[in-house]
């Protein structure tokens, strides 16, 4: 390989690494935006109830380090995500907020 090809390859590699780094930084920034506003106590309580009802609570008690890779765990995780995105979550937040006398906030995170 001659010097020109080597320099071109190095430049392409450097550019690729810069683009990957930039993409990772933008993804992390987008994830951080989801945490700009802290959860209310009602949202935390509703999330905890859904976590338990989905079956994740029981599965995470396992001492088997590979349990989180099982089909059963993935199914419970999918069930949790569906429940968390459903109107049921918003109703639970409203219920807990009402019990605690808290104002309702956006539960659509």
C-alpha positions in Angstrom: 0.0 0.0 0.0 1.5 3.3 -0.9 1.6 6.4 1.3 -1.4 8.1 -0.4 -3.6 5.1 0.1 -2.5 4.8 3.8 -3.3 8.5 4.4 -6.7 8.1 2.7 -7.5 5.0 4.8 -6.5 6.8 8.0 -8.5 9.9 7.2 -11.6 7.7 6.4 -11.1 5.8 9.7 -10.7 9.0 11.7 -13.9 10.5 10.0 -15.8 7.3 10.8 -14.8 7.4 14.5 -15.8 11.1 14.7 -19.2 10.3 13.3 -19.8 7.4 15.6 -18.8 9.5 18.6 -21.1 12.4 17.5 -23.9 9.9 17.0 -23.4 8.4 20.5 -23.3 11.9 22.1 -26.6 12.9 20.4 -28.3 9.7 21.4 -27.2 10.2 25.0 -28.4 13.8 24.9 -31.8 12.6 23.7 -32.0 10.0 26.5 -31.1 12.7 29.1 -34.0 14.8 27.8 -36.4 12.2 29.1 -35.1 12.8 32.6 -35.3 16.6 32.6 -38.4 16.6 34.8 -38.3 14.4 38.0 -41.1 11.9 38.5 -43.8 12.6 41.0 -44.4 10.3 44.0 -47.6 9.1 42.3 -45.7 8.3 39.1 -43.1 6.3 41.0 -45.8 4.4 42.9 -47.7 3.6 39.7 -44.5 2.4 38.0 -43.7 0.2 41.0 -47.2 -1.4 40.8 -46.9 -2.1 37.1 -43.4 -3.5 37.6 -44.8 -5.9 40.1 -47.9 -6.8 38.1 -45.8 -7.4 34.9 -43.9 -10.1 36.8 -40.5 -8.4 36.6 -40.3 -8.0 40.4 -40.5 -11.8 40.9 -38.0 -12.5 38.1 -35.5 -10.0 39.4 -35.3 -11.8 42.7 -33.5 -14.7 41.0 -30.0 -15.3 42.0 -29.2 -16.7 38.6 -27.2 -14.0 36.7 -28.5 -15.3 33.4 -32.2 -15.0 34.4 -32.5 -11.6 32.6 -31.7 -13.3 29.3 -34.5 -15.8 29.6 -37.6 -15.8 27.3 -39.8 -15.5 30.5 -37.9 -12.3 31.5 -38.2 -10.8 28.0 -41.9 -11.5 28.0 -42.3 -9.8 31.4 -40.2 -6.9 30.2 -42.5 -6.5 27.1 -45.6 -6.8 29.3 -44.1 -4.1 31.6 -43.5 -1.8 28.7 -47.0 -2.3 27.3 -48.5 -1.6 30.7 -46.3 1.5 31.2 -47.4 2.9 27.9 -51.1 2.1 28.4 -53.9 4.3 29.8 -53.7 2.0 32.9 -50.5 3.8 33.9 -52.1 7.2 33.7 -55.1 5.9 35.7 -52.8 4.6 38.4 -51.0 7.9 38.6 -54.3 9.8 39.0 -55.3 7.3 41.7 -52.1 7.7 43.7 -52.1 11.4 43.2 -55.6 11.7 44.4 -54.9 9.6 47.5 -51.9 11.7 48.3 -53.6 15.0 47.4 -51.0 15.8 44.7 -51.7 17.7 41.5 -51.8 15.6 38.4 -48.8 15.8 36.1 -48.0 14.4 32.7 -47.8 10.6 33.1 -46.9 10.0 29.4 -43.2 9.4 29.7 
